[in-house]
Amino acid sequence: MKKLAVVRLVVAATLFAGWIGWLVYLAATQRNPVVLSRPQLLISDLDVIAQVDDPKEKVVVKEVYAWRQNGDPPTVGTALEIANLDKCRRFPRDNEKADAVPPDWQGPGLYILPLRKVDEHYEVALIPPSPGFSPALIPGPPRIYPLTDETRAQLKAIKEPGAATP
């Protein structure tokens, strides 16, 4: 009987140590995950995956993900000028100055761009007020998202790929 209790204690201690190790691993590797703004993607006219080499230059469309039914979307390879791309960043956190917030653009690469058509050009859609997010008197900032497997899965969960919405 005593031997069985010792074995159970060792098994329980091993499982506990494994669980703690798994939590430490997750805390170290999953910090600050990128979470797409569902309201922003739902109000956007055009969602593209584009190569962004510099936020002050044109972007190259690599994939049209979804668009509203007001004409044909840009084709793959089209260069688009995005008016407010260099202004994309998150809201400051507690005790953080607005000018200390890093931009969403972290270097050349593929990004998810939720766009709105304004006159003859596009701009990144602002985050609208929504439950749990109600900025005082101003809409939320424009946001772009780096393309990863996780952000693509979130985009797919929010919008159907290649779908035109009314």
SVG drawing of the C-alpha trace seen along z (x, -y; Angstrom):
<svg xmlns="http://www.w3.org/2000/svg" viewBox="-26 -64 38 66">
<polyline fill="none" stroke="black" stroke-width="0.4" points="0.0,0.0 2.8,-2.4 4.6,-1.7 1.5,-2.5 1.1,-5.8 4.7,-6.7 4.2,-5.8 1.0,-8.0 2.9,-10.9 5.7,-10.6 3.3,-10.4 1.3,-13.4 4.5,-15.4 5.8,-14.6 2.5,-15.6 2.4,-18.8 6.0,-19.7 5.1,-18.9 2.1,-21.2 4.1,-24.0 6.8,-23.6 4.1,-23.8 2.7,-27.0 6.2,-28.5 6.8,-27.6 3.5,-29.2 4.2,-32.3 7.6,-32.6 6.5,-32.0 3.0,-33.4 3.4,-36.9 1.4,-39.7 -0.4,-37.7 -1.7,-39.5 -5.5,-39.7 -7.4,-41.0 -10.2,-43.5 -13.4,-41.9 -15.3,-45.2 -12.6,-46.7 -12.7,-43.8 -16.5,-43.9 -16.7,-47.5 -13.8,-47.3 -14.6,-47.5 -11.6,-45.5 -9.4,-43.1 -6.1,-42.3 -2.9,-40.5 -0.2,-42.8 3.6,-43.2 4.4,-46.3 8.0,-47.3 7.6,-50.9 4.5,-52.4 5.1,-55.6 5.2,-53.8 2.6,-51.9 1.8,-48.3 1.6,-45.3 -1.5,-43.2 -0.6,-39.5 -4.1,-38.2 -7.6,-39.7 -9.3,-38.2 -12.8,-39.8 -14.5,-42.8 -17.8,-44.5 -19.9,-44.3 -19.2,-47.8 -17.1,-46.9 -14.3,-44.6 -11.5,-44.3 -7.9,-45.1 -6.1,-42.3 -3.1,-40.4 0.1,-42.4 -1.7,-45.8 0.2,-48.6 -2.1,-50.5 -1.5,-53.8 -2.7,-53.7 -3.3,-57.1 -2.9,-56.4 -0.6,-53.3 2.1,-55.1 -0.4,-56.0 -1.3,-52.4 -0.6,-51.5 -2.4,-50.3 -3.8,-52.5 -1.4,-53.3 -1.6,-51.1 -1.8,-52.4 0.9,-55.0 2.3,-54.8 2.7,-57.9 1.1,-57.9 4.4,-58.7 6.1,-55.6 3.7,-53.2 5.5,-51.3 3.9,-51.3 2.1,-48.1 4.6,-48.0 7.6,-46.1 9.5,-45.8 9.1,-44.6 6.7,-41.6 3.2,-40.5 0.4,-42.2 -3.4,-41.9 -4.8,-45.3 -8.5,-46.0 -9.2,-48.9 -11.9,-51.5 -12.3,-53.3 -12.2,-57.1 -12.7,-59.1 -10.1,-57.6 -7.7,-56.0 -7.8,-53.5 -7.0,-54.0 -6.8,-51.5 -10.2,-51.2 -10.4,-52.8 -11.5,-50.6 -15.2,-51.5 -16.7,-51.7 -17.9,-48.3 -18.8,-46.5 -15.8,-46.8 -14.1,-49.4 -15.6,-52.8 -13.0,-55.5 -14.1,-58.9 -15.2,-61.1 -12.7,-59.6 -12.7,-56.3 -10.0,-53.8 -6.7,-53.9 -6.1,-52.2 -4.5,-48.8 -2.6,-46.4 -1.6,-42.9 1.4,-40.8 0.5,-37.7 1.1,-34.6 -0.7,-31.2 -2.5,-32.5 -3.7,-35.8 -4.7,-34.0 -6.8,-31.6 -8.4,-34.6 -9.2,-36.3 -10.8,-33.1 -12.9,-32.8 -14.1,-36.4 -14.5,-36.5 -14.9,-33.9 -11.9,-34.1 -12.6,-35.5 -16.2,-36.4 -18.0,-39.4 -20.3,-40.9 -23.3,-43.0"/>
</svg>
